[in-house]
C-alpha cells in the first residue's frame, strides 16, 4: 500500500524528482513568457498539464475507484 501523502506515479516514483521537474517546468515557462514565445495564459495551461502528468492525478483517481 502506498503512503497516502505521496501521489503514486509509475514513471517517476520519487516525489523529490517530480518536484525538481516541476521546478524546471516553471522556470522554462517563465523564460518562454519573458521572451514572448508564450503568453502568461498559455504558460499557465502548459504548467497545469505538466503538473497533472507529474503528480499522476489520474492514478490517484483510478486507485480510489471501487473494484468490481
C-alpha positions in Angstrom: 0.0 0.0 0.0 1.3 3.5 -0.8 1.7 6.3 1.6 -1.5 8.5 1.3 0.6 11.7 1.4 2.5 10.7 -1.7 0.9 10.6 -5.1 1.8 7.4 -7.0 3.4 7.8 -10.4 4.8 4.7 -12.1 7.1 6.7 -14.4 8.6 9.0 -11.8 8.0 7.4 -8.4 10.2 9.6 -6.3 8.4 12.8 -5.1 11.7 14.8 -5.0 12.4 14.1 -8.6 8.8 15.2 -9.6 9.2 18.4 -7.6 12.6 19.1 -9.3 11.0 18.5 -12.8 8.1 20.8 -11.9 10.5 23.5 -10.8 12.3 23.2 -14.2 8.9 23.4 -16.0 8.1 26.6 -14.1 11.4 28.1 -14.9 11.1 27.2 -18.6 7.6 28.6 -18.7 8.7 31.9 -17.2 11.5 32.2 -19.7 9.2 31.5 -22.6 6.8 34.2 -21.4 9.7 36.6 -20.9 11.0 36.1 -24.4 7.5 36.4 -25.9 7.1 32.8 -27.1 4.1 32.1 -24.9 1.5 34.3 -23.2 1.0 34.1 -19.5 -2.3 32.3 -20.1 -0.6 29.7 -22.4 2.1 29.2 -19.8 -0.4 28.5 -17.1 -2.2 25.9 -19.3 1.1 24.2 -20.0 2.1 24.2 -16.4 -1.3 22.7 -15.4 -0.7 19.9 -17.9 2.9 19.3 -16.6 1.5 19.2 -13.1 -1.1 16.7 -13.9 1.4 14.4 -15.6 4.0 14.7 -12.8 1.6 14.1 -10.0 -0.1 11.2 -11.7 -3.6 12.6 -10.8 -5.3 10.0 -12.9 -3.5 7.3 -11.0 -5.0 8.6 -7.7 -8.5 8.6 -9.1 -8.1 5.1 -10.6 -6.7 3.8 -7.4 -9.7 5.0 -5.4 -12.4 3.5 -7.6 -14.2 0.6 -6.2 -13.3 -2.8 -7.7 -16.0 -4.9 -9.3 
